[in-house]
Amino acid sequence: MTTFFLAIALLVAIPSYSHLPDGRVLKAFQFPDGFAPQIDGDLGDWALVDDSYTIVTGDLQDLVGEGEADPTDFAVRMMVGWSSEHNKLYIAAEVRDDIHQIDRPAGSAATRIFQDDAFEIFIDADHSGGQFANFTELSSEDQISVNGTEANHFVLAGPPPDEDFFVNYSAAAWYALADGPYTSAAISFDGIVGGAGVIRYEVALVPFDHIDVNAVFLSVEHVLREGAIIGFNAEFDDYDVLAEILDAKWSLSGELNSYRFSERFADLMLMPLENIFLPTVVESRSWGRIKSTLTPKE
């Protein structure tokens, strides 16, 4: 347990100076109307997203270890999309792991989800940067009023010992629900918990520039627009033999303390429709014919 807290302390204490991975601007695929994915843990309806949008293990940096990932130990494939029709972001990830560790007790997700293999998502919709969580200098009451209001941090980990696999570190109970009006989330798992397996994560969310803890009508919804850049980060927590010791923490931005500062996210551009989905093309090819040519990635 001491080693675990030492690793967490290092993540908090060490400053980070780089901004983005190699100055890269990531791409979010625009889903055409009627083609937004169902959030069910089945990634088959992401088959229309081509490989240029795919983020893989080699695009990530380990925040607690050194060297490159061993694909026989841990491998990631992630995609991000958006829909102007629904004003939602969509995130999907598939993780192949030689040891998929989930051992938290039932009822402990809010405090112990980080001690399981997990997928963390960070969103700063208006790209404003700044501190958005962990205001330890404030009173408990004041922390509740500001924590997670300017950017968001979601965590998925499962299969869970209970119904809790989706946690949002904001006090706004109306926002982060696994099957709610503003967020939805799902996971699927093939394998053996504590052994090898493949887990698939899927999330959809309406982004907000400001979230009021009390009510959605006091909050400010962000309108997604083609060509805009939002702050986005993802981290994959990998535990192996010992549940208290991180084997690796794979980060998209490569920045420490993303759970606290949103300027440490990566940049994500909302892309226009791919040419195949433009109206002039669709008129000569039915949606059914287009969809029939798409096969899910293995």
Order of alpha helices (4+ residues) and beta strands (2+ residues): alpha-beta-beta-beta-beta-beta-alpha-beta-alpha-beta-beta-beta-beta-beta-beta-beta-beta-beta-alpha-alpha
